[in-house]
């Protein structure tokens, strides 16, 4: 009996020593990692999420987020999750973790979408215009989505409101020296073998050189086993059993992208619907990664269209709501990140002409985007040589701006054009109606950028009367917000370089 007891004691001691050695080694490993990076150490001992959502508001920084939130507050609109609290914040603004990411690239402090999306997807800086390659254009970088599919067997979904071979979505599957290599990017999209793509139409489907047409990208996709869907009815019927799928929006708008949120018709799918369907077809026990881009936030900011900027930012938040619903069913296995790639337009809440005041409810008078106004109205004005008096009626109907002699002027004093504003509008109308050349003087560029003089002047005037202004038609160097919820969310606290978003994801998900 004593011998047996001694053996048990000895065995227990050996096991204890082995266990102690194991934990000492583990502590040593974690300590060495911590010395190099505290976040890497935290990631090393954190369970990896099985389901990862990365939402990117293209062109979205703090001004776009706050403007959307302020607008909801001014309108008295309560988000679905705010019923009990009465708050007007966007849902992702209430995530428990918030950080800030610096966005410069190897070209500029005001970077582009190709280079910044490269930083987010691979952890590397590069020149503006390059997708997932180094500055010499000779080394290709593997993306987080490619690694997750190859190393962990995750299913992958890529969704965007703009073209699926545009810069940001491309940065999660392509490797090109130029973001303009649309056909080659489209081929890489197909070769990625990712399970779910949804959004705007592919650009240059028969090649970038129109004189040398190549095989249609959609035909190539079908030969590679993709189900290519072009109608909303087909999209609604899609299931995981159908295999790999590419959904192209049935109702396409400017540049064959999805509609701006404030142009969406009743029943038309919005970004949230593509996310909901993506969750349905990607959901599996092994895990999935979904990148969702609100790409038209950027386009609206380029055009200095505050109303459309706010509408598309809210639409992105609605899409995040679908991920939150999924998180609520899988709270211990899900990570949601919401960020931007860069800021666009130099948007500011505040305008010299309104001092300390804002009148954001003015923006509710905008019925359509600048792009749809160009298509549905301005093109016809040019064709029919429409009078300025008739144009003013359309401006009132679609943007709420009216002249001082209008019968409703006294009811809407904050929307009445001053003589100065009236003259700006008339000058822009004359430019639009009489211009045949695309060349513009410095003064004209400051006033109109590369946009239709009449349309951009309308949005400028409505912006300014609302207490909103823009300083640029291009990207700026502002940091972007990073909001996180779920497993590993605390890794995204702080103020850091945008490459660390990739680093934190890679460390957390244990990919190399």
C-alpha positions as CSV (number, residue, x, y, z in Angstrom):
1,X,0.0,0.0,0.0
2,X,2.9,2.4,0.9
3,X,4.5,1.6,-2.5
4,X,1.4,2.5,-4.3
5,X,1.0,5.7,-2.4
6,X,4.6,6.6,-3.1
7,X,4.1,6.0,-6.8
8,X,1.0,8.2,-6.8
9,X,2.9,11.0,-4.9
10,X,5.8,10.7,-7.3
11,X,3.6,10.7,-10.3
12,X,1.7,13.7,-9.0
13,X,5.0,15.6,-8.4
14,X,6.2,14.9,-11.9
15,X,2.9,16.0,-13.4
16,X,3.0,19.1,-11.3
17,X,6.6,19.9,-12.4
18,X,5.7,19.3,-16.0
19,X,2.6,21.5,-15.7
20,X,4.7,24.2,-13.9
21,X,7.3,24.0,-16.7
22,X,4.5,24.3,-19.3
23,X,3.1,27.4,-17.7
24,X,6.5,28.9,-17.2
25,X,7.3,28.3,-20.9
26,X,3.9,29.8,-21.8
27,X,4.6,32.8,-19.5
28,X,8.0,33.2,-21.1
29,X,6.5,33.1,-24.6
30,X,3.8,35.6,-23.7
31,X,6.3,37.8,-21.9
32,X,8.6,37.9,-24.9
33,X,5.7,38.7,-27.1
34,X,4.5,41.4,-24.7
35,X,8.0,43.0,-24.8
36,X,7.6,43.3,-28.5
37,X,3.9,44.1,-28.6
38,X,1.4,44.2,-25.7
39,X,-1.4,43.7,-28.2
40,X,0.3,40.7,-29.7
41,X,0.6,39.2,-26.3
42,X,-3.1,39.8,-25.6
43,X,-4.0,38.3,-29.0
44,X,-1.9,35.2,-28.1
45,X,-4.0,34.3,-25.1
46,X,-7.4,35.4,-26.6
47,X,-9.7,32.9,-28.3
48,X,-10.0,33.5,-32.0
49,X,-13.4,34.5,-33.3
50,X,-15.0,32.2,-35.8
51,X,-17.0,35.0,-37.4
52,X,-15.4,38.3,-38.4
53,X,-17.1,41.3,-40.0
54,X,-14.9,44.2,-41.3
55,X,-17.0,47.2,-42.3
56,X,-15.2,49.9,-44.2
57,X,-16.8,53.3,-44.8
58,X,-14.8,54.5,-47.8
59,X,-14.1,58.2,-47.2
60,X,-15.6,57.9,-43.7
61,X,-13.9,59.6,-40.8
62,X,-15.2,61.3,-37.6
63,X,-16.9,64.2,-39.5
64,X,-19.0,61.8,-41.6
65,X,-20.0,59.7,-38.6
66,X,-20.8,62.7,-36.4
67,X,-22.7,64.5,-39.1
68,X,-24.9,61.5,-39.6
69,X,-25.5,61.2,-35.9
70,X,-26.2,64.9,-35.5
71,X,-28.6,64.7,-38.4
72,X,-30.6,61.9,-36.8
73,X,-30.6,63.9,-33.6
74,X,-31.8,67.0,-35.3
75,X,-34.6,65.1,-37.0
76,X,-35.6,63.3,-33.8
77,X,-35.0,59.9,-35.4
78,X,-34.2,57.1,-32.9
79,X,-32.2,54.1,-34.0
80,X,-33.7,50.7,-33.4
81,X,-31.4,50.0,-30.5
82,X,-32.0,53.4,-28.9
83,X,-35.7,53.0,-28.0
84,X,-35.0,52.6,-24.4
85,X,-32.3,55.2,-24.0
86,X,-33.5,57.8,-26.5
87,X,-30.0,58.3,-27.9
88,X,-29.5,59.3,-31.5
89,X,-26.1,57.7,-32.0
90,X,-25.3,55.3,-34.9
91,X,-25.4,51.8,-33.6
92,X,-21.6,51.2,-34.1
93,X,-20.8,54.4,-32.2
94,X,-22.0,52.6,-29.1
95,X,-19.6,49.7,-29.5
96,X,-17.6,49.1,-26.3
97,X,-14.2,49.7,-27.9
98,X,-13.1,52.7,-30.0
99,X,-9.8,53.6,-31.4
100,X,-8.2,55.8,-34.1
101,X,-6.1,54.8,-37.1
102,X,-3.6,57.0,-39.0
103,X,-4.0,56.7,-42.8
104,X,-1.0,58.0,-44.6
105,X,0.6,55.9,-47.3
106,X,4.0,55.8,-49.1
107,X,2.9,58.6,-51.4
108,X,1.1,61.1,-49.3
109,X,-0.5,62.1,-46.0
110,X,-3.7,62.3,-48.1
111,X,-3.8,58.7,-49.4
112,X,-6.0,56.8,-51.8
113,X,-8.3,53.8,-51.4
114,X,-6.0,51.3,-53.0
115,X,-3.0,51.9,-50.7
116,X,-5.1,52.3,-47.5
117,X,-7.1,49.2,-48.2
118,X,-3.8,47.4,-48.8
119,X,-2.7,48.5,-45.3
120,X,-6.0,47.2,-43.8
121,X,-5.8,43.8,-45.7
122,X,-2.1,43.1,-45.5
123,X,-0.4,45.3,-42.9
124,X,1.9,47.0,-45.4
125,X,2.2,50.6,-46.7
126,X,2.5,51.2,-50.4
127,X,2.1,53.9,-53.0
128,X,-1.3,55.3,-53.9
129,X,-2.9,53.4,-56.7
130,X,-1.2,50.1,-56.0
131,X,-3.1,47.1,-54.7
132,X,-1.4,44.6,-52.4
133,X,2.1,45.1,-53.9
134,X,5.2,46.8,-52.6
135,X,6.4,50.2,-53.9
136,X,8.6,48.5,-56.5
137,X,5.6,46.6,-57.8
138,X,7.5,43.4,-57.7
139,X,6.4,41.8,-54.4
140,X,2.8,40.8,-53.8
141,X,1.3,40.7,-50.3
142,X,-1.1,38.0,-49.2
143,X,-4.3,39.4,-47.7
144,X,-6.0,38.5,-44.5
145,X,-9.0,37.1,-46.4
146,X,-6.7,34.8,-48.5
147,X,-4.9,33.6,-45.4
148,X,-8.1,32.8,-43.6
149,X,-9.4,30.8,-46.5
150,X,-6.2,29.0,-47.1
151,X,-5.0,28.4,-43.5
152,X,-8.2,28.1,-41.5
153,X,-10.8,27.2,-44.2
154,X,-13.0,30.2,-43.5
155,X,-15.6,31.1,-46.0
156,X,-15.1,34.6,-47.4
157,X,-17.6,37.3,-48.5
158,X,-16.9,40.6,-50.2
159,X,-19.7,43.2,-50.5
160,X,-19.6,46.8,-51.8
161,X,-22.0,49.5,-52.9
162,X,-19.6,50.3,-55.7
163,X,-18.0,48.1,-58.5
164,X,-16.7,44.7,-57.1
165,X,-13.4,45.2,-58.9
166,X,-13.0,48.8,-57.5
167,X,-10.0,49.5,-55.2
168,X,-11.3,48.7,-51.8
169,X,-13.0,45.3,-52.5
170,X,-10.1,44.4,-54.8
171,X,-7.6,44.9,-51.9
172,X,-9.0,41.8,-50.3
173,X,-8.3,39.4,-53.2
174,X,-6.1,41.1,-55.9
175,X,-2.5,42.0,-56.4
176,X,-1.9,44.7,-59.0
177,X,0.5,47.5,-59.7
178,X,-2.5,49.7,-60.7
179,X,-6.0,49.9,-59.3
180,X,-7.1,50.7,-62.9
181,X,-6.3,47.1,-64.1
182,X,-9.9,46.3,-63.8
183,X,-10.0,43.2,-66.1
184,X,-7.0,41.6,-64.4
185,X,-8.5,42.4,-61.0
186,X,-11.7,40.8,-62.1
187,X,-9.8,37.7,-63.1
188,X,-8.2,37.6,-59.7
189,X,-11.6,38.0,-58.1
190,X,-12.7,34.8,-59.9
191,X,-9.5,33.0,-59.1
192,X,-9.8,33.8,-55.4
193,X,-12.5,31.1,-55.1
194,X,-14.2,33.2,-52.4
195,X,-17.7,32.1,-51.7
196,X,-19.8,35.3,-51.9
197,X,-19.5,38.5,-53.8
198,X,-22.2,41.1,-53.9
199,X,-22.5,44.7,-55.1
200,X,-22.0,46.9,-58.2
201,X,-21.2,45.6,-61.6
202,X,-17.7,44.7,-62.7
203,X,-15.8,47.4,-64.6
204,X,-14.3,46.6,-68.1
205,X,-15.8,43.1,-68.3
206,X,-14.3,42.5,-71.8
207,X,-10.9,44.0,-71.1
208,X,-9.3,47.4,-70.3
209,X,-8.3,47.8,-73.9
210,X,-11.5,48.4,-75.8
211,X,-9.7,47.6,-79.1
212,X,-8.8,44.1,-78.0
213,X,-11.8,42.5,-76.4
214,X,-11.3,39.6,-74.1
215,X,-13.6,36.9,-72.7
216,X,-16.5,38.4,-70.7
217,X,-15.6,38.2,-67.0
218,X,-19.1,36.9,-66.1
219,X,-18.6,34.1,-68.5
220,X,-15.2,33.3,-67.0
221,X,-16.8,33.3,-63.6
222,X,-19.5,30.9,-64.6
223,X,-16.9,28.5,-66.1
224,X,-15.1,28.7,-62.8
225,X,-18.2,27.5,-60.9
226,X,-19.8,30.8,-59.8
227,X,-23.5,31.4,-60.0
228,X,-23.8,34.9,-61.5
229,X,-27.0,36.6,-60.3
230,X,-28.4,39.7,-61.9
231,X,-31.9,40.0,-60.4
232,X,-33.2,40.6,-56.9
233,X,-35.6,37.7,-57.2
234,X,-32.7,35.3,-57.9
235,X,-30.7,36.9,-55.1
236,X,-33.5,36.3,-52.6
237,X,-33.6,32.6,-53.6
238,X,-29.8,32.1,-53.2
239,X,-28.8,29.5,-50.6
240,X,-25.5,28.0,-49.4
241,X,-26.4,24.9,-51.4
242,X,-26.0,26.9,-54.6
243,X,-22.2,27.2,-54.0
244,X,-20.1,30.2,-55.0
245,X,-22.1,33.2,-56.0
246,X,-21.7,36.7,-57.5
247,X,-24.7,39.0,-57.0
248,X,-24.8,42.1,-59.2
249,X,-27.4,44.7,-58.1
250,X,-30.5,44.6,-60.4
251,X,-30.9,48.4,-60.2
252,X,-27.6,50.0,-61.1
253,X,-26.8,53.8,-60.8
254,X,-23.9,56.0,-61.7
255,X,-20.8,54.0,-63.0
256,X,-22.8,50.8,-62.6
257,X,-22.7,51.0,-58.8
258,X,-25.6,50.4,-56.4
259,X,-28.0,53.3,-55.8
260,X,-27.2,56.0,-53.3
261,X,-29.2,55.4,-50.1
262,X,-31.4,58.5,-50.8
263,X,-32.2,57.2,-54.3
264,X,-33.3,53.7,-53.3
265,X,-36.8,52.9,-54.5
266,X,-39.3,51.0,-52.4
267,X,-38.4,47.3,-52.3
268,X,-35.0,47.8,-53.7
269,X,-32.2,46.0,-51.9
270,X,-29.8,48.1,-49.9
271,X,-26.4,47.3,-48.4
272,X,-28.0,45.7,-45.3
273,X,-29.9,43.2,-47.5
274,X,-26.7,42.0,-49.2
275,X,-25.1,41.6,-45.8
276,X,-28.1,39.6,-44.5
277,X,-28.0,37.3,-47.5
278,X,-24.2,37.0,-47.1
279,X,-24.6,35.8,-43.5
280,X,-27.2,33.3,-44.7
281,X,-25.0,31.7,-47.3
282,X,-21.6,32.0,-45.4
283,X,-22.7,30.8,-42.0
284,X,-21.0,27.5,-41.1
285,X,-19.4,25.8,-38.1
286,X,-15.9,26.5,-39.3
287,X,-16.1,30.3,-39.6
288,X,-16.3,33.1,-42.1
289,X,-14.8,36.5,-42.8
290,X,-16.9,39.3,-44.4
291,X,-15.7,42.6,-45.7
292,X,-18.4,45.2,-46.3
293,X,-17.7,48.5,-48.0
294,X,-19.9,51.6,-48.0
295,X,-18.2,52.9,-51.1
296,X,-20.5,55.7,-52.0
297,X,-19.8,57.6,-48.8
298,X,-16.6,58.5,-50.6
299,X,-18.2,59.3,-53.9
300,X,-20.7,61.6,-52.2
301,X,-17.9,63.4,-50.3
302,X,-15.9,63.9,-53.5
303,X,-18.9,65.7,-54.9
304,X,-19.5,67.6,-51.7
305,X,-23.0,66.2,-51.3
306,X,-23.6,66.2,-47.6
307,X,-27.1,64.9,-47.9
308,X,-26.0,61.8,-49.7
309,X,-23.0,61.4,-47.5
310,X,-25.2,61.2,-44.4
311,X,-27.7,58.9,-46.0
312,X,-25.0,56.4,-47.1
313,X,-23.3,56.6,-43.7
314,X,-26.7,55.7,-42.1
315,X,-27.1,52.9,-44.6
316,X,-23.7,51.5,-43.6
317,X,-24.8,51.6,-40.0
318,X,-28.0,49.7,-41.0
319,X,-25.8,47.0,-42.5
320,X,-23.8,46.8,-39.3
321,X,-27.1,46.2,-37.6
322,X,-27.3,42.9,-39.5
323,X,-23.9,41.9,-38.1
324,X,-25.0,42.9,-34.6
325,X,-28.1,40.6,-34.9
326,X,-25.7,37.8,-35.8
327,X,-23.4,38.7,-32.9
328,X,-26.4,38.5,-30.5
329,X,-26.8,34.8,-31.6
330,X,-23.1,34.1,-31.4
331,X,-21.7,36.6,-28.8
332,X,-18.6,34.5,-27.8
333,X,-17.6,33.7,-31.4
334,X,-18.0,37.0,-33.3
335,X,-15.9,40.1,-33.9
336,X,-17.3,43.2,-35.6
337,X,-15.0,46.0,-36.7
338,X,-16.1,49.3,-38.3
339,X,-13.6,51.7,-39.7
340,X,-12.8,53.9,-42.7
341,X,-9.9,53.8,-45.2
342,X,-9.4,57.6,-45.3
343,X,-11.4,60.8,-45.1
344,X,-12.8,62.4,-48.2
345,X,-13.8,66.0,-48.9
346,X,-12.6,67.7,-45.7
347,X,-16.1,67.7,-44.3
348,X,-16.7,70.0,-41.4
349,X,-19.7,70.5,-39.1
350,X,-19.8,74.3,-39.1
351,X,-19.8,77.0,-41.7
352,X,-18.6,80.6,-41.7
353,X,-22.0,81.9,-42.8
354,X,-23.9,80.3,-39.9
355,X,-21.4,81.1,-37.1
356,X,-22.1,78.7,-34.2
357,X,-25.4,77.5,-35.6
358,X,-26.3,74.4,-37.6
359,X,-29.7,73.8,-39.3
360,X,-29.3,70.1,-40.2
361,X,-33.0,69.6,-40.7
362,X,-32.6,71.6,-43.9
363,X,-30.9,68.5,-45.4
364,X,-34.2,66.6,-45.1
365,X,-35.4,68.6,-48.1
366,X,-32.9,66.8,-50.4
367,X,-34.8,64.2,-52.3
368,X,-32.1,62.7,-54.4
369,X,-28.3,62.4,-54.9
370,X,-26.2,64.8,-56.9
371,X,-25.6,62.0,-59.4
372,X,-29.3,61.3,-60.0
373,X,-30.0,65.0,-60.4
374,X,-27.4,65.1,-63.1
375,X,-28.9,62.1,-64.8
376,X,-32.6,62.9,-64.5
377,X,-32.5,66.7,-64.7
378,X,-29.3,68.4,-65.8
379,X,-28.8,66.3,-68.9
380,X,-32.3,67.3,-70.0
381,X,-31.7,70.9,-69.2
382,X,-28.8,70.9,-71.7
383,X,-30.8,69.0,-74.3
384,X,-33.9,71.3,-74.1
385,X,-32.1,74.6,-73.2
386,X,-34.3,74.8,-70.1
387,X,-34.9,78.3,-68.6
388,X,-33.4,79.3,-65.3
389,X,-36.9,79.9,-63.9
390,X,-37.9,76.3,-64.6
391,X,-34.7,75.1,-63.1
392,X,-35.4,77.0,-59.9
393,X,-38.7,75.1,-59.6
394,X,-36.9,71.8,-59.8
395,X,-34.3,73.0,-57.3
396,X,-37.1,73.9,-54.8
397,X,-38.8,70.5,-55.4
398,X,-35.7,68.4,-54.9
399,X,-33.5,70.4,-52.5
400,X,-35.9,72.9,-50.8
401,X,-34.0,76.0,-51.8
402,X,-36.2,78.9,-52.9
403,X,-36.1,82.5,-53.9
404,X,-37.1,85.5,-51.7
405,X,-40.2,86.2,-53.9
406,X,-41.5,82.6,-53.5
407,X,-44.9,82.3,-51.9
408,X,-43.5,79.9,-49.3
409,X,-40.4,82.0,-48.4
410,X,-41.8,83.2,-45.1
411,X,-42.5,79.6,-44.0
412,X,-38.9,78.4,-44.8
413,X,-36.6,81.4,-44.0
414,X,-33.5,79.2,-43.5
415,X,-33.8,77.9,-47.1
416,X,-34.3,81.3,-48.9
417,X,-31.5,82.2,-51.2
418,X,-29.8,85.5,-50.5
419,X,-28.9,87.7,-53.4
420,X,-25.3,86.5,-53.2
421,X,-26.4,82.9,-53.2
422,X,-28.9,83.5,-56.1
423,X,-26.1,85.0,-58.2
424,X,-23.8,82.0,-57.4
425,X,-26.5,79.7,-58.6
426,X,-27.3,81.7,-61.7
427,X,-23.6,81.8,-62.7
428,X,-23.3,78.1,-62.2
429,X,-26.4,77.5,-64.3
430,X,-24.8,79.6,-67.1
431,X,-21.6,77.6,-66.9
432,X,-23.5,74.3,-67.1
433,X,-25.7,75.4,-70.0
434,X,-22.9,77.0,-72.0
435,X,-19.9,74.8,-71.3
436,X,-18.6,72.3,-73.8
437,X,-15.0,72.1,-72.6
438,X,-13.9,70.1,-69.5
439,X,-11.0,72.5,-68.9
440,X,-11.5,74.8,-66.0
441,X,-9.6,77.7,-64.5
442,X,-8.3,77.7,-61.0
443,X,-11.3,79.8,-59.9
444,X,-13.8,77.4,-61.5
445,X,-12.1,74.4,-60.0
446,X,-12.3,75.9,-56.5
447,X,-16.0,76.6,-57.1
448,X,-17.0,73.4,-58.9
449,X,-14.2,70.8,-58.9
450,X,-14.7,68.4,-61.7
451,X,-18.5,68.3,-61.2
452,X,-21.4,69.9,-63.0
453,X,-21.3,73.5,-61.9
454,X,-25.1,73.8,-61.4
455,X,-25.4,70.6,-59.3
456,X,-22.4,71.1,-57.1
457,X,-23.4,74.7,-56.4
458,X,-26.9,73.5,-55.3
459,X,-25.3,71.0,-52.8
460,X,-22.8,73.6,-51.6
461,X,-25.6,76.1,-50.9
462,X,-27.8,73.5,-49.1
463,X,-24.8,72.3,-47.2
464,X,-23.8,75.8,-46.1
465,X,-27.3,76.7,-45.1
466,X,-27.4,73.6,-42.9
467,X,-24.1,74.5,-41.3
468,X,-22.0,72.0,-43.2
469,X,-19.0,72.7,-45.4
470,X,-16.3,70.9,-47.4
471,X,-12.7,72.0,-48.0
472,X,-11.7,69.6,-50.8
473,X,-12.9,67.5,-53.7
474,X,-10.2,64.9,-52.8
475,X,-9.0,62.8,-49.9
476,X,-7.6,64.4,-46.7
477,X,-5.1,63.2,-44.1
478,X,-7.5,62.9,-41.1
479,X,-7.3,59.7,-39.0
480,X,-10.3,57.4,-39.1
481,X,-12.3,55.9,-36.3
482,X,-12.1,52.2,-35.4
483,X,-15.1,50.7,-33.5
484,X,-15.0,47.1,-32.3
485,X,-17.4,44.7,-30.6
486,X,-17.0,41.0,-29.7
487,X,-14.1,38.6,-29.2
488,X,-10.8,40.4,-29.4
489,X,-12.3,43.8,-29.6
490,X,-10.0,45.3,-27.0
491,X,-7.1,44.9,-29.4
492,X,-8.4,47.8,-31.4
493,X,-8.3,50.4,-28.6
494,X,-5.8,53.3,-28.8
495,X,-4.3,55.5,-31.5
496,X,-2.2,53.6,-34.0
497,X,-1.3,53.1,-37.7
498,X,-3.9,51.6,-40.0
499,X,-1.5,48.6,-40.6
500,X,-2.1,47.5,-37.0
501,X,-5.7,46.7,-37.9
502,X,-4.3,43.9,-40.0
503,X,-1.7,43.0,-37.4
504,X,-4.2,42.7,-34.7
505,X,-6.5,40.6,-36.8
506,X,-3.7,38.3,-37.9
507,X,-2.4,37.8,-34.4
508,X,-5.9,37.2,-33.0
509,X,-6.9,34.7,-35.8
510,X,-3.5,33.0,-35.5
511,X,-2.7,33.2,-39.2
512,X,0.8,33.7,-40.6
